[in-house]
Amino acid sequence: MDIKWYFKFRQIRPRPPGQWVLCGPYETLEKAKAERANSKAWDAEVSVPFGASSREEAEAHPA
């Protein structure tokens, strides 16, 4: 099983918040963390990075 790394992103301003968007896959947890840090903004939310074996599994993962 080949694990790839993902995180989810959404705009929270203006209200109401947008839908979560899947970001990834990334080959390493470190790369996912770096991209997540670059995506942080005052008007956005990002989830913690998580591993998944497929894009479908990642899309089903709660934010």
CHARMM-style PDB file with segment names, atoms N, HN, CA, C and O in Angstrom:
ATOM      1  N   MET     1       0.847  -1.174   0.000  1.00  0.00      PROA
ATOM      2  CA  MET     1       0.000   0.000   0.000  1.00  0.00      PROA
ATOM      3  C   MET     1       0.896   1.242   0.000  1.00  0.00      PROA
ATOM      4  O   MET     1       1.770   1.392   0.854  1.00  0.00      PROA
ATOM      5  N   ASP     2       0.666   2.115  -0.958  1.00  0.00      PROA
ATOM      6  HN  ASP     2      -0.044   1.993  -1.652  1.00  0.00      PROA
ATOM      7  CA  ASP     2       1.464   3.326  -1.101  1.00  0.00      PROA
ATOM      8  C   ASP     2       0.687   4.512  -0.525  1.00  0.00      PROA
ATOM      9  O   ASP     2      -0.305   4.950  -1.107  1.00  0.00      PROA
ATOM     10  N   ILE     3       1.136   5.021   0.605  1.00  0.00      PROA
ATOM     11  HN  ILE     3       1.942   4.665   1.077  1.00  0.00      PROA
ATOM     12  CA  ILE     3       0.452   6.139   1.263  1.00  0.00      PROA
ATOM     13  C   ILE     3       0.950   7.459   0.687  1.00  0.00      PROA
ATOM     14  O   ILE     3       2.156   7.684   0.576  1.00  0.00      PROA
ATOM     15  N   LYS     4       0.016   8.321   0.324  1.00  0.00      PROA
ATOM     16  HN  LYS     4      -0.963   8.138   0.414  1.00  0.00      PROA
ATOM     17  CA  LYS     4       0.294   9.698  -0.088  1.00  0.00      PROA
ATOM     18  C   LYS     4      -0.297  10.612   0.984  1.00  0.00      PROA
ATOM     19  O   LYS     4      -1.144  10.201   1.778  1.00  0.00      PROA
ATOM     20  N   TRP     5       0.166  11.851   0.988  1.00  0.00      PROA
ATOM     21  HN  TRP     5       0.853  12.185   0.343  1.00  0.00      PROA
ATOM     22  CA  TRP     5      -0.245  12.801   2.022  1.00  0.00      PROA
ATOM     23  C   TRP     5      -1.098  13.909   1.432  1.00  0.00      PROA
ATOM     24  O   TRP     5      -0.840  14.386   0.327  1.00  0.00      PROA
ATOM     25  N   TYR     6      -2.119  14.315   2.178  1.00  0.00      PROA
ATOM     26  HN  TYR     6      -2.329  13.928   3.076  1.00  0.00      PROA
ATOM     27  CA  TYR     6      -3.082  15.320   1.747  1.00  0.00      PROA
ATOM     28  C   TYR     6      -3.407  16.248   2.916  1.00  0.00      PROA
ATOM     29  O   TYR     6      -3.082  15.958   4.067  1.00  0.00      PROA
ATOM     30  N   PHE     7      -4.060  17.374   2.593  1.00  0.00      PROA
ATOM     31  HN  PHE     7      -4.325  17.608   1.658  1.00  0.00      PROA
ATOM     32  CA  PHE     7      -4.744  18.191   3.585  1.00  0.00      PROA
ATOM     33  C   PHE     7      -5.925  18.837   2.874  1.00  0.00      PROA
ATOM     34  O   PHE     7      -6.009  18.812   1.646  1.00  0.00      PROA
ATOM     35  N   LYS     8      -6.831  19.412   3.644  1.00  0.00      PROA
ATOM     36  HN  LYS     8      -6.764  19.433   4.642  1.00  0.00      PROA
ATOM     37  CA  LYS     8      -7.987  20.079   3.053  1.00  0.00      PROA
ATOM     38  C   LYS     8      -7.934  21.568   3.366  1.00  0.00      PROA
ATOM     39  O   LYS     8      -7.402  21.986   4.394  1.00  0.00      PROA
ATOM     40  N   PHE     9      -8.498  22.361   2.453  1.00  0.00      PROA
ATOM     41  HN  PHE     9      -8.930  22.021   1.617  1.00  0.00      PROA
ATOM     42  CA  PHE     9      -8.458  23.817   2.505  1.00  0.00      PROA
ATOM     43  C   PHE     9      -9.851  24.357   2.201  1.00  0.00      PROA
ATOM     44  O   PHE     9     -10.579  23.793   1.383  1.00  0.00      PROA
ATOM     45  N   ARG    10     -10.222  25.467   2.873  1.00  0.00      PROA
ATOM     46  HN  ARG    10      -9.631  25.924   3.537  1.00  0.00      PROA
ATOM     47  CA  ARG    10     -11.449  26.174   2.495  1.00  0.00      PROA
ATOM     48  C   ARG    10     -11.366  27.633   2.899  1.00  0.00      PROA
ATOM     49  O   ARG    10     -10.722  27.986   3.887  1.00  0.00      PROA
ATOM     50  N   GLN    11     -12.030  28.476   2.118  1.00  0.00      PROA
ATOM     51  HN  GLN    11     -12.553  28.190   1.316  1.00  0.00      PROA
ATOM     52  CA  GLN    11     -12.160  29.900   2.439  1.00  0.00      PROA
ATOM     53  C   GLN    11     -13.232  30.040   3.507  1.00  0.00      PROA
ATOM     54  O   GLN    11     -14.263  29.371   3.438  1.00  0.00      PROA
ATOM     55  N   ILE    12     -13.006  30.899   4.493  1.00  0.00      PROA
ATOM     56  HN  ILE    12     -12.168  31.443   4.549  1.00  0.00      PROA
ATOM     57  CA  ILE    12     -14.014  31.121   5.534  1.00  0.00      PROA
ATOM     58  C   ILE    12     -14.575  32.536   5.508  1.00  0.00      PROA
ATOM     59  O   ILE    12     -15.536  32.830   6.220  1.00  0.00      PROA
ATOM     60  N   ARG    13     -14.000  33.402   4.711  1.00  0.00      PROA
ATOM     61  HN  ARG    13     -13.220  33.163   4.133  1.00  0.00      PROA
ATOM     62  CA  ARG    13     -14.513  34.759   4.527  1.00  0.00      PROA
ATOM     63  C   ARG    13     -14.656  34.998   3.041  1.00  0.00      PROA
ATOM     64  O   ARG    13     -13.740  34.624   2.310  1.00  0.00      PROA
ATOM     65  N   PRO    14     -15.704  35.577   2.535  1.00  0.00      PROA
ATOM     66  CA  PRO    14     -16.896  35.997   3.264  1.00  0.00      PROA
ATOM     67  C   PRO    14     -17.712  34.800   3.727  1.00  0.00      PROA
ATOM     68  O   PRO    14     -17.515  33.677   3.263  1.00  0.00      PROA
ATOM     69  N   ARG    15     -18.617  35.057   4.635  1.00  0.00      PROA
ATOM     70  HN  ARG    15     -18.777  35.969   5.012  1.00  0.00      PROA
ATOM     71  CA  ARG    15     -19.486  34.018   5.178  1.00  0.00      PROA
ATOM     72  C   ARG    15     -20.548  33.674   4.154  1.00  0.00      PROA
ATOM     73  O   ARG    15     -20.894  34.554   3.365  1.00  0.00      PROA
ATOM     74  N   PRO    16     -21.082  32.499   4.099  1.00  0.00      PROA
ATOM     75  CA  PRO    16     -20.705  31.299   4.828  1.00  0.00      PROA
ATOM     76  C   PRO    16     -19.420  30.702   4.267  1.00  0.00      PROA
ATOM     77  O   PRO    16     -19.026  31.031   3.148  1.00  0.00      PROA
ATOM     78  N   PRO    17     -18.761  29.829   5.027  1.00  0.00      PROA
ATOM     79  CA  PRO    17     -17.521  29.211   4.552  1.00  0.00      PROA
ATOM     80  C   PRO    17     -17.753  28.402   3.278  1.00  0.00      PROA
ATOM     81  O   PRO    17     -18.844  27.881   3.043  1.00  0.00      PROA
ATOM     82  N   GLY    18     -16.716  28.309   2.471  1.00  0.00      PROA
ATOM     83  HN  GLY    18     -15.830  28.731   2.662  1.00  0.00      PROA
ATOM     84  CA  GLY    18     -16.776  27.500   1.258  1.00  0.00      PROA
ATOM     85  C   GLY    18     -16.634  26.017   1.568  1.00  0.00      PROA
ATOM     86  O   GLY    18     -16.462  25.621   2.721  1.00  0.00      PROA
ATOM     87  N   GLN    19     -16.707  25.213   0.525  1.00  0.00      PROA
ATOM     88  HN  GLN    19     -16.846  25.536  -0.411  1.00  0.00      PROA
ATOM     89  CA  GLN    19     -16.538  23.775   0.692  1.00  0.00      PROA
ATOM     90  C   GLN    19     -15.063  23.437   0.818  1.00  0.00      PROA
ATOM     91  O   GLN    19     -14.201  24.157   0.313  1.00  0.00      PROA
ATOM     92  N   TRP    20     -14.787  22.343   1.491  1.00  0.00      PROA
ATOM     93  HN  TRP    20     -15.487  21.758   1.901  1.00  0.00      PROA
ATOM     94  CA  TRP    20     -13.417  21.869   1.627  1.00  0.00      PROA
ATOM     95  C   TRP    20     -12.911  21.387   0.273  1.00  0.00      PROA
ATOM     96  O   TRP    20     -13.636  20.724  -0.468  1.00  0.00      PROA
ATOM     97  N   VAL    21     -11.670  21.723  -0.042  1.00  0.00      PROA
ATOM     98  HN  VAL    21     -11.081  22.262   0.560  1.00  0.00      PROA
ATOM     99  CA  VAL    21     -11.012  21.301  -1.274  1.00  0.00      PROA
ATOM    100  C   VAL    21      -9.812  20.448  -0.887  1.00  0.00      PROA
ATOM    101  O   VAL    21      -9.035  20.817  -0.007  1.00  0.00      PROA
ATOM    102  N   LEU    22      -9.669  19.322  -1.540  1.00  0.00      PROA
ATOM    103  HN  LEU    22     -10.300  19.022  -2.255  1.00  0.00      PROA
ATOM    104  CA  LEU    22      -8.557  18.416  -1.270  1.00  0.00      PROA
ATOM    105  C   LEU    22      -7.279  18.949  -1.910  1.00  0.00      PROA
ATOM    106  O   LEU    22      -7.283  19.323  -3.083  1.00  0.00      PROA
ATOM    107  N   CYS    23      -6.200  18.987  -1.159  1.00  0.00      PROA
ATOM    108  HN  CYS    23      -6.196  18.684  -0.206  1.00  0.00      PROA
ATOM    109  CA  CYS    23      -4.889  19.410  -1.655  1.00  0.00      PROA
ATOM    110  C   CYS    23      -3.938  18.226  -1.563  1.00  0.00      PROA
ATOM    111  O   CYS    23      -3.789  17.629  -0.497  1.00  0.00      PROA
ATOM    112  N   GLY    24      -3.307  17.890  -2.652  1.00  0.00      PROA
ATOM    113  HN  GLY    24      -3.428  18.375  -3.518  1.00  0.00      PROA
ATOM    114  CA  GLY    24      -2.390  16.759  -2.692  1.00  0.00      PROA
ATOM    115  C   GLY    24      -2.654  15.925  -3.918  1.00  0.00      PROA
ATOM    116  O   GLY    24      -3.500  16.292  -4.733  1.00  0.00      PROA
ATOM    117  N   PRO    25      -1.983  14.849  -4.074  1.00  0.00      PROA
ATOM    118  CA  PRO    25      -1.162  14.140  -3.099  1.00  0.00      PROA
ATOM    119  C   PRO    25       0.267  14.663  -3.044  1.00  0.00      PROA
ATOM    120  O   PRO    25       0.788  15.207  -4.017  1.00  0.00      PROA
ATOM    121  N   TYR    26       0.878  14.486  -1.898  1.00  0.00      PROA
ATOM    122  HN  TYR    26       0.455  14.043  -1.108  1.00  0.00      PROA
ATOM    123  CA  TYR    26       2.284  14.812  -1.685  1.00  0.00      PROA
ATOM    124  C   TYR    26       3.012  13.531  -1.313  1.00  0.00      PROA
ATOM    125  O   TYR    26       2.461  12.670  -0.628  1.00  0.00      PROA
ATOM    126  N   GLU    27       4.234  13.412  -1.762  1.00  0.00      PROA
ATOM    127  HN  GLU    27       4.682  14.111  -2.318  1.00  0.00      PROA
ATOM    128  CA  GLU    27       5.022  12.197  -1.537  1.00  0.00      PROA
ATOM    129  C   GLU    27       5.428  12.010  -0.078  1.00  0.00      PROA
ATOM    130  O   GLU    27       5.557  10.881   0.396  1.00  0.00      PROA
ATOM    131  N   THR    28       5.630  13.131   0.640  1.00  0.00      PROA
ATOM    132  HN  THR    28       5.525  14.048   0.256  1.00  0.00      PROA
ATOM    133  CA  THR    28       6.089  13.044   2.028  1.00  0.00      PROA
ATOM    134  C   THR    28       5.218  13.903   2.938  1.00  0.00      PROA
ATOM    135  O   THR    28       4.584  14.859   2.492  1.00  0.00      PROA
ATOM    136  N   LEU    29       5.197  13.547   4.212  1.00  0.00      PROA
ATOM    137  HN  LEU    29       5.712  12.770   4.574  1.00  0.00      PROA
ATOM    138  CA  LEU    29       4.486  14.346   5.200  1.00  0.00      PROA
ATOM    139  C   LEU    29       5.098  15.737   5.288  1.00  0.00      PROA
ATOM    140  O   LEU    29       4.374  16.719   5.453  1.00  0.00      PROA
ATOM    141  N   GLU    30       6.409  15.836   5.181  1.00  0.00      PROA
ATOM    142  HN  GLU    30       6.998  15.039   5.047  1.00  0.00      PROA
ATOM    143  CA  GLU    30       7.086  17.128   5.263  1.00  0.00      PROA
ATOM    144  C   GLU    30       6.632  18.062   4.143  1.00  0.00      PROA
ATOM    145  O   GLU    30       6.422  19.252   4.381  1.00  0.00      PROA
ATOM    146  N   LYS    31       6.480  17.540   2.930  1.00  0.00      PROA
ATOM    147  HN  LYS    31       6.651  16.574   2.737  1.00  0.00      PROA
ATOM    148  CA  LYS    31       6.015  18.350   1.799  1.00  0.00      PROA
ATOM    149  C   LYS    31       4.573  18.797   2.029  1.00  0.00      PROA
ATOM    150  O   LYS    31       4.233  19.948   1.753  1.00  0.00      PROA
ATOM    151  N   ALA    32       3.725  17.903   2.532  1.00  0.00      PROA
ATOM    152  HN  ALA    32       4.002  16.969   2.756  1.00  0.00      PROA
ATOM    153  CA  ALA    32       2.337  18.266   2.831  1.00  0.00      PROA
ATOM    154  C   ALA    32       2.287  19.361   3.894  1.00  0.00      PROA
ATOM    155  O   ALA    32       1.500  20.300   3.781  1.00  0.00      PROA
ATOM    156  N   LYS    33       3.122  19.246   4.924  1.00  0.00      PROA
ATOM    157  HN  LYS    33       3.762  18.483   5.016  1.00  0.00      PROA
ATOM    158  CA  LYS    33       3.167  20.268   5.977  1.00  0.00      PROA
ATOM    159  C   LYS    33       3.634  21.608   5.425  1.00  0.00      PROA
ATOM    160  O   LYS    33       3.096  22.650   5.798  1.00  0.00      PROA
ATOM    161  N   ALA    34       4.626  21.594   4.543  1.00  0.00      PROA
ATOM    162  HN  ALA    34       5.063  20.747   4.240  1.00  0.00      PROA
ATOM    163  CA  ALA    34       5.138  22.834   3.953  1.00  0.00      PROA
ATOM    164  C   ALA    34       4.067  23.505   3.090  1.00  0.00      PROA
ATOM    165  O   ALA    34       3.866  24.716   3.185  1.00  0.00      PROA
ATOM    166  N   GLU    35       3.387  22.735   2.261  1.00  0.00      PROA
ATOM    167  HN  GLU    35       3.551  21.751   2.184  1.00  0.00      PROA
ATOM    168  CA  GLU    35       2.324  23.291   1.412  1.00  0.00      PROA
ATOM    169  C   GLU    35       1.159  23.794   2.256  1.00  0.00      PROA
ATOM    170  O   GLU    35       0.550  24.814   1.937  1.00  0.00      PROA
ATOM    171  N   ARG    36       0.853  23.077   3.329  1.00  0.00      PROA
ATOM    172  HN  ARG    36       1.348  22.248   3.588  1.00  0.00      PROA
ATOM    173  CA  ARG    36      -0.208  23.503   4.248  1.00  0.00      PROA
ATOM    174  C   ARG    36       0.149  24.846   4.876  1.00  0.00      PROA
ATOM    175  O   ARG    36      -0.696  25.737   4.958  1.00  0.00      PROA
ATOM    176  N   ALA    37       1.390  24.994   5.317  1.00  0.00      PROA
ATOM    177  HN  ALA    37       2.077  24.270   5.251  1.00  0.00      PROA
ATOM    178  CA  ALA    37       1.836  26.254   5.921  1.00  0.00      PROA
ATOM    179  C   ALA    37       1.728  27.399   4.918  1.00  0.00      PROA
ATOM    180  O   ALA    37       1.354  28.512   5.288  1.00  0.00      PROA
ATOM    181  N   ASN    38       2.051  27.137   3.655  1.00  0.00      PROA
ATOM    182  HN  ASN    38       2.355  26.233   3.355  1.00  0.00      PROA
ATOM    183  CA  ASN    38       1.942  28.164   2.613  1.00  0.00      PROA
ATOM    184  C   ASN    38       0.495  28.526   2.316  1.00  0.00      PROA
ATOM    185  O   ASN    38       0.227  29.622   1.823  1.00  0.00      PROA
ATOM    186  N   SER    39      -0.434  27.638   2.603  1.00  0.00      PROA
ATOM    187  HN  SER    39      -0.216  26.748   3.004  1.00  0.00      PROA
ATOM    188  CA  SER    39      -1.852  27.863   2.310  1.00  0.00      PROA
ATOM    189  C   SER    39      -2.591  28.577   3.430  1.00  0.00      PROA
ATOM    190  O   SER    39      -3.719  29.030   3.234  1.00  0.00      PROA
ATOM    191  N   LYS    40      -1.978  28.684   4.596  1.00  0.00      PROA
ATOM    192  HN  LYS    40      -1.062  28.316   4.756  1.00  0.00      PROA
ATOM    193  CA  LYS    40      -2.640  29.345   5.722  1.00  0.00      PROA
ATOM    194  C   LYS    40      -2.814  30.830   5.422  1.00  0.00      PROA
ATOM    195  O   LYS    40      -1.913  31.485   4.898  1.00  0.00      PROA
ATOM    196  N   ALA    41      -3.995  31.346   5.767  1.00  0.00      PROA
ATOM    197  HN  ALA    41      -4.727  30.814   6.193  1.00  0.00      PROA
ATOM    198  CA  ALA    41      -4.296  32.767   5.582  1.00  0.00      PROA
ATOM    199  C   ALA    41      -5.378  33.159   6.583  1.00  0.00      PROA
ATOM    200  O   ALA    41      -6.051  32.299   7.152  1.00  0.00      PROA
ATOM    201  N   TRP    42      -5.537  34.458   6.791  1.00  0.00      PROA
ATOM    202  HN  TRP    42      -4.990  35.156   6.329  1.00  0.00      PROA
ATOM    203  CA  TRP    42      -6.516  34.930   7.768  1.00  0.00      PROA
ATOM    204  C   TRP    42      -7.943  34.584   7.347  1.00  0.00      PROA
ATOM    205  O   TRP    42      -8.833  34.491   8.192  1.00  0.00      PROA
ATOM    206  N   ASP    43      -8.167  34.391   6.044  1.00  0.00      PROA
ATOM    207  HN  ASP    43      -7.444  34.466   5.357  1.00  0.00      PROA
ATOM    208  CA  ASP    43      -9.514  34.117   5.549  1.00  0.00      PROA
ATOM    209  C   ASP    43      -9.704  32.667   5.100  1.00  0.00      PROA
ATOM    210  O   ASP    43     -10.581  32.370   4.289  1.00  0.00      PROA
ATOM    211  N   ALA    44      -8.869  31.764   5.637  1.00  0.00      PROA
ATOM    212  HN  ALA    44      -8.157  32.005   6.296  1.00  0.00      PROA
ATOM    213  CA  ALA    44      -8.940  30.360   5.222  1.00  0.00      PROA
ATOM    214  C   ALA    44      -8.713  29.428   6.406  1.00  0.00      PROA
ATOM    215  O   ALA    44      -8.149  29.814   7.430  1.00  0.00      PROA
ATOM    216  N   GLU    45      -9.166  28.193   6.235  1.00  0.00      PROA
ATOM    217  HN  GLU    45      -9.624  27.879   5.404  1.00  0.00      PROA
ATOM    218  CA  GLU    45      -8.908  27.118   7.196  1.00  0.00      PROA
ATOM    219  C   GLU    45      -8.191  26.006   6.456  1.00  0.00      PROA
ATOM    220  O   GLU    45      -8.445  25.769   5.275  1.00  0.00      PROA
ATOM    221  N   VAL    46      -7.296  25.328   7.153  1.00  0.00      PROA
ATOM    222  HN  VAL    46      -7.090  25.521   8.112  1.00  0.00      PROA
ATOM    223  CA  VAL    46      -6.638  24.145   6.603  1.00  0.00      PROA
ATOM    224  C   VAL    46      -6.717  23.027   7.638  1.00  0.00      PROA
ATOM    225  O   VAL    46      -6.625  23.270   8.842  1.00  0.00      PROA
ATOM    226  N   SER    47      -6.886  21.812   7.155  1.00  0.00      PROA
ATOM    227  HN  SER    47      -6.961  21.615   6.177  1.00  0.00      PROA
ATOM    228  CA  SER    47      -6.931  20.657   8.056  1.00  0.00      PROA
ATOM    229  C   SER    47      -5.509  20.208   8.373  1.00  0.00      PROA
ATOM    230  O   SER    47      -4.544  20.685   7.774  1.00  0.00      PROA
ATOM    231  N   VAL    48      -5.398  19.305   9.302  1.00  0.00      PROA
ATOM    232  HN  VAL    48      -6.181  18.917   9.788  1.00  0.00      PROA
ATOM    233  CA  VAL    48      -4.096  18.689   9.559  1.00  0.00      PROA
ATOM    234  C   VAL    48      -3.786  17.736   8.405  1.00  0.00      PROA
ATOM    235  O   VAL    48      -4.708  17.161   7.827  1.00  0.00      PROA
ATOM    236  N   PRO    49      -2.521  17.557   8.060  1.00  0.00      PROA
ATOM    237  CA  PRO    49      -2.184  16.597   7.005  1.00  0.00      PROA
ATOM    238  C   PRO    49      -2.572  15.173   7.424  1.00  0.00      PROA
ATOM    239  O   PRO    49      -2.521  14.824   8.604  1.00  0.00      PROA
ATOM    240  N   PHE    50      -2.953  14.380   6.454  1.00  0.00      PROA
ATOM    241  HN  PHE    50      -2.994  14.664   5.496  1.00  0.00      PROA
ATOM    242  CA  PHE    50      -3.328  12.990   6.718  1.00  0.00      PROA
ATOM    243  C   PHE    50      -2.909  12.113   5.549  1.00  0.00      PROA
ATOM    244  O   PHE    50      -2.773  12.578   4.418  1.00  0.00      PROA
ATOM    245  N   GLY    51      -2.711  10.851   5.844  1.00  0.00      PROA
ATOM    246  HN  GLY    51      -2.822  10.474   6.763  1.00  0.00      PROA
ATOM    247  CA  GLY    51      -2.311   9.885   4.832  1.00  0.00      PROA
ATOM    248  C   GLY    51      -3.506   9.121   4.300  1.00  0.00      PROA
ATOM    249  O   GLY    51      -4.457   8.842   5.030  1.00  0.00      PROA
ATOM    250  N   ALA    52      -3.448   8.781   3.004  1.00  0.00      PROA
ATOM    251  HN  ALA    52      -2.675   9.008   2.411  1.00  0.00      PROA
ATOM    252  CA  ALA    52      -4.492   7.975   2.373  1.00  0.00      PROA
ATOM    253  C   ALA    52      -3.867   7.174   1.241  1.00  0.00      PROA
ATOM    254  O   ALA    52      -2.884   7.598   0.633  1.00  0.00      PROA
ATOM    255  N   SER    53      -4.442   6.025   0.968  1.00  0.00      PROA
ATOM    256  HN  SER    53      -5.241   5.681   1.461  1.00  0.00      PROA
ATOM    257  CA  SER    53      -3.896   5.164  -0.079  1.00  0.00      PROA
ATOM    258  C   SER    53      -4.473   5.464  -1.455  1.00  0.00      PROA
ATOM    259  O   SER    53      -3.971   4.955  -2.457  1.00  0.00      PROA
ATOM    260  N   SER    54      -5.533   6.294  -1.521  1.00  0.00      PROA
ATOM    261  HN  SER    54      -5.941   6.708  -0.706  1.00  0.00      PROA
ATOM    262  CA  SER    54      -6.112   6.674  -2.809  1.00  0.00      PROA
ATOM    263  C   SER    54      -6.766   8.044  -2.682  1.00  0.00      PROA
ATOM    264  O   SER    54      -7.050   8.511  -1.579  1.00  0.00      PROA
ATOM    265  N   ARG    55      -7.000   8.681  -3.827  1.00  0.00      PROA
ATOM    266  HN  ARG    55      -6.770   8.302  -4.723  1.00  0.00      PROA
ATOM    267  CA  ARG    55      -7.674   9.976  -3.827  1.00  0.00      PROA
ATOM    268  C   ARG    55      -9.097   9.835  -3.271  1.00  0.00      PROA
ATOM    269  O   ARG    55      -9.576  10.710  -2.549  1.00  0.00      PROA
ATOM    270  N   GLU    56      -9.759   8.743  -3.608  1.00  0.00      PROA
ATOM    271  HN  GLU    56      -9.371   8.032  -4.194  1.00  0.00      PROA
ATOM    272  CA  GLU    56     -11.119   8.510  -3.114  1.00  0.00      PROA
ATOM    273  C   GLU    56     -11.138   8.414  -1.591  1.00  0.00      PROA
ATOM    274  O   GLU    56     -12.018   8.974  -0.937  1.00  0.00      PROA
ATOM    275  N   GLU    57     -10.171   7.707  -1.037  1.00  0.00      PROA
ATOM    276  HN  GLU    57      -9.456   7.253  -1.569  1.00  0.00      PROA
ATOM    277  CA  GLU    57     -10.071   7.606   0.421  1.00  0.00      PROA
ATOM    278  C   GLU    57      -9.806   8.979   1.029  1.00  0.00      PROA
ATOM    279  O   GLU    57     -10.374   9.315   2.068  1.00  0.00      PROA
ATOM    280  N   ALA    58      -8.954   9.770   0.397  1.00  0.00      PROA
ATOM    281  HN  ALA    58      -8.492   9.497  -0.447  1.00  0.00      PROA
ATOM    282  CA  ALA    58      -8.641  11.108   0.898  1.00  0.00      PROA
ATOM    283  C   ALA    58      -9.859  12.023   0.837  1.00  0.00      PROA
ATOM    284  O   ALA    58     -10.096  12.796   1.765  1.00  0.00      PROA
ATOM    285  N   GLU    59     -10.631  11.947  -0.240  1.00  0.00      PROA
ATOM    286  HN  GLU    59     -10.438  11.320  -0.995  1.00  0.00      PROA
ATOM    287  CA  GLU    59     -11.826  12.782  -0.363  1.00  0.00      PROA
ATOM    288  C   GLU    59     -12.855  12.435   0.704  1.00  0.00      PROA
ATOM    289  O   GLU    59     -13.596  13.312   1.149  1.00  0.00      PROA
ATOM    290  N   ALA    60     -12.915  11.179   1.122  1.00  0.00      PROA
ATOM    291  HN  ALA    60     -12.313  10.466   0.761  1.00  0.00      PROA
ATOM    292  CA  ALA    60     -13.867  10.747   2.147  1.00  0.00      PROA
ATOM    293  C   ALA    60     -13.411  11.098   3.561  1.00  0.00      PROA
ATOM    294  O   ALA    60     -14.208  11.040   4.498  1.00  0.00      PROA
ATOM    295  N   HSD    61     -12.154  11.455   3.724  1.00  0.00      PROA
ATOM    296  HN  HSD    61     -11.506  11.502   2.964  1.00  0.00      PROA
ATOM    297  CA  HSD    61     -11.606  11.777   5.046  1.00  0.00      PROA
ATOM    298  C   HSD    61     -12.247  13.058   5.567  1.00  0.00      PROA
ATOM    299  O   HSD    61     -12.340  14.038   4.827  1.00  0.00      PROA
ATOM    300  N   PRO    62     -12.693  13.075   6.827  1.00  0.00      PROA
ATOM    301  CA  PRO    62     -13.278  14.307   7.375  1.00  0.00      PROA
ATOM    302  C   PRO    62     -12.218  15.397   7.514  1.00  0.00      PROA
ATOM    303  O   PRO    62     -11.047  15.114   7.766  1.00  0.00      PROA
ATOM    304  N   ALA    63     -12.643  16.631   7.349  1.00  0.00      PROA
ATOM    305  HN  ALA    63     -13.594  16.861   7.145  1.00  0.00      PROA
ATOM    306  CA  ALA    63     -11.704  17.760   7.418  1.00  0.00      PROA
ATOM    307  C   ALA    63     -11.298  18.067   8.837  1.00  0.00      PROA
ATOM    308  OT1 ALA    63     -10.515  18.988   9.069  1.00  0.00      PROA
TER     309      ALA     63
END
